[in-house]
Amino acid sequence: MAPGVGRSSRAAGKRGGGAASSSAAASACVYYATTGVLVALCVAGACFLTSTSSASIAGADGGGDTAGGGGVTAYRHTTRSSFAYEVTREKSAPSPPREVEAEEGSAAAEQERRNAVAVEDPHAAPDLDERLSGGEDLSKTDAAAVLDKEPGRVASSEAAAEEENAAAAGSAGTEQEAAENDPDEQQPSHLQMPRATVEEKSLDGGIEEESNARQRQSDEEDRMSAAAGDDQPGTGILRREAQEDEATEQPLTEEERSSDQSQVEEDGRTLAESDAGLEEGGGGEDVSEHKDDDADGTGAGSENQNGGVVDSLPGEEERGEDTSVRAGAWATQADQSHREKDRRKDDASGSVTDVKEERPHEWRTCNVKAGADYIPCLDNEKAVKKLRPENFRRYEHRERHCPDEGPTCLVALPRGYRRPVEWPTSRDRIWLSNVPHTKLVQVKGHQNWVKVSGQYLLFPGGGTQFIHGALHYIDFLQQSMRSGGIAWGKRTRVVLDVGCGVASFGGYLFERGVVTMSFAPKDEHEAQVQMALERGIPAISAVMGSKRLPFPSLAFDLVHCARCRVPWHADGGALLLELNRVLRPGGLFVWSATPVYQKLPEDTEIWKAMSALTKSMCWELVTIKKDRLNGVGAAFYRKPTSNECYESRRRQQPPMCSEDDDANAAWYVRLNACLHRVPTGAAERGASWPADWPRRVRVPPNWLNSSLTGVYGKPAPEDFAADYQHWRRVMDRSYLNGLGVDWSRVRNVMDMRASYGGLAAALRDQKLWVMNVVNVDAPDTLPIIFDRGLFGMYHDWCESFSTYPRTYDLLHADYLFSKIKDRCTVLPVVVEVDRIVRPGGSIIVRDESNAVSEVEKLLKSLHWDVRLTFSKNNEGVMYAEKSDWRPELIAEPT
């Protein structure tokens, strides 16, 4: 046949080219037709496979319920915020493929897989304070090992995850197999079936039921945990929440696991890059150690198996949370203060903005008249020049007048400054070069206030009213009131000393178990408060002028005035009425001054005015005693414990305060010459005397009952107890041994954001004192602190503190900087920290990781020695020590 064909072809070729062209066209048609049939068969096969796979999925998930094509595939994923979604796929009505929907569905599926990654609950980890308080150094690798070895940790190793997946495989195997065979995961986008629609479940249905079930389980586990004798309140709750979150996660396919692992690694790299100033640590834990060359190896960063640094309070699930919102029953000074209300109006108009530092700050030394003693809010000469003569009569020129913006310059050191003398030697002598002022030596030396001896300032322990020593005078006061019962260190624990001088009275009361808040103005008695603080005696620069003292009402057990030069009887007795506000009902006012025991015309006139005023205030003159050794006398007045006397007065002068006059409002509130009613109800604060010291530091005040919600969300007594145990645990397990603090050199301590005073209570056995600062925008817990036998004051950290430079050994900032950023910038606050802390002093910062990182950068630029940083689950701790560095550049004059 082949030869014939060849001949025919040749013959045809001879007849012309038209037939050849027709044959080629026919062959091409056959070829394309065959190709089209093959493509159609492939498409049909793909559709058939897709339908079969969908049917198998429906059969697996829906059982035999396929009538009417109503089979539904449901995947349930509950996130940490308890939102539930239901993914449905309708078999009976497939839609034609649409590439746009396929691409959007692919993106949604990818996002869903990312959301399904099982992220470890930050509250599941036990106390992080256990990392840094032992005898071994905690490196980054060691930190990861510690996390993996802890028995209570949820999903802390791959083995635990595998066991959980194996346990879930029996119930979820069908869903996993269906997910692995899902054609949408394997086919090209133009062949994919329509993506599943996502519908949010009604919040009135399954979510509430699930929440109720979880709550019942939570209550049951709480009872089980209590029966087991858990010694760390709240840890079991945190672990349980993590387990519940873990249990809601569906088992993932191998492909999804691989994708999720890649996503976790990517997120981890992003987090590590964003945490500036912190080094990476294993298991989500960042540890950065900065050690000196101490030979004993007990510096910062050591680890203790029994404690740690980052330790959240039970019930305080979000340490950065605004507790003032959750504790709605607590008032704040910001709400009460007239000045703060004016400030908030300015803030609303845009006067306060979030300013970010774009480049490193150029540090300069302050160029001010006060020099090394600069107190920004008390040395504001521009503001003082604007005052009128009547303002000076009320001593307003000695009050706080803060600059519009916090200073960002650094206060210079005095020439020849040396590290302070340690307590208790410092009570009797300090370095003259640290407080180079000798005017008081000339004016008060004959009264044994202070003397100069070589390179020291000596303090013989005398005063204007106790030349022969404070201890004799202190014993004289107690003996004078045997019937009334001063009982130093038991009944009488917290004392206010007005016009304190160099604070020898408060300094020697420490020997009687009494803490004294001493204050005096920054006036012609040069550096008297600075000398007190350099001695290691608590004191602040303040004056009784036109505004209330920064203390709550009913706070002090006893108020003392020894020749304090205050005109108590002037202006309708406004200043003495302010003492009445802060004095506890039944408390004593001890007045040791010349009008009590001298008969000069001026003294007699003052005594008559004072007698009339105290009688109209219903104060009882208990006794007048004379100290023969010192040749002085003292009058003892007692504040009433009921309102009967107020109601029976013939002449209502001074008047009773109006009901809207909050006695606790103190921050920039002007004095009001009126009397506040005495609390008499059993549940009212001040109606009864606190327990004797030291029991009062441990037990909640009797008015703090369970009907009140505490700062951290629990009933107030439970909140109080949890806070106390929390800070005792932190102190014992980490602060005392784990940070490298030389506590023998620590005397003056400030808790910059105190709550219940738990830190000060935990430190009460140490030879130091703590100034508890309650922020004006925080719940007003300062009355609780005073009722515990501790002391403190209100303050706004957007302004400078009323103390001299270089007066504190240790500052403690618990979630201060992350809170303050909502109201002012961090830079001036860090500058204020640098002003307050002595060279060689230190700060402990506990805060959100980004806030700790920001403070760390600023302190490093100030040449502070950052000894340790530690972060875990966006919670960090930093310990840093101040150096002697001061910049060479000088700021512009202010």
TAKA-V101279 format. One record per run of one state. SS is the DSSP state (a for helix, b for strand, c for the rest). FROM is the first residue (numbers start at 1). TO is the last residue. Records with the same first field share a line. If there is no record, write none. Layout:
SS=FROM-TO ; FROM-TO
This chain:
c=1-1 ; 16-17 ; 63-66 ; 70-75 ; 79-83 ; 89-98 ; 116-127 ; 132-135 ; 138-139 ; 150-157 ; 181-182 ; 186-188 ; 192-196 ; 201-205 ; 229-234 ; 249-253 ; 275-281 ; 290-301 ; 304-322 ; 327-332 ; 337-337 ; 349-364 ; 368-370 ; 374-380 ; 386-388 ; 394-395 ; 399-409 ; 411-424 ; 428-428 ; 432-438 ; 448-450 ; 454-455 ; 459-469 ; 481-487 ; 489-491 ; 493-493 ; 499-503 ; 513-514 ; 521-527 ; 536-538 ; 542-546 ; 548-555 ; 563-570 ; 593-593 ; 598-600 ; 617-619 ; 628-631 ; 639-643 ; 649-655 ; 657-669 ; 671-674 ; 676-694 ; 699-708 ; 710-714 ; 736-742 ; 746-747 ; 752-757 ; 763-768 ; 776-781 ; 788-791 ; 796-807 ; 815-816 ; 821-825 ; 862-864 ; 873-874 ; 882-889 ; 894-894
a=2-15 ; 18-62 ; 67-69 ; 99-115 ; 128-131 ; 140-149 ; 158-180 ; 183-185 ; 189-191 ; 206-228 ; 235-248 ; 254-274 ; 282-284 ; 323-326 ; 333-336 ; 338-348 ; 371-373 ; 381-385 ; 389-393 ; 396-398 ; 425-427 ; 439-447 ; 470-480 ; 504-512 ; 528-535 ; 571-582 ; 594-597 ; 601-616 ; 644-648 ; 695-698 ; 716-735 ; 743-745 ; 758-762 ; 782-787 ; 817-820 ; 826-836 ; 849-861
b=76-78 ; 84-88 ; 136-137 ; 197-200 ; 285-289 ; 302-303 ; 365-367 ; 410-410 ; 429-431 ; 451-453 ; 456-458 ; 488-488 ; 492-492 ; 494-498 ; 515-520 ; 539-541 ; 547-547 ; 556-562 ; 583-592 ; 620-627 ; 632-638 ; 656-656 ; 670-670 ; 675-675 ; 709-709 ; 715-715 ; 748-751 ; 769-775 ; 792-795 ; 808-814 ; 837-848 ; 865-872 ; 875-881 ; 890-893
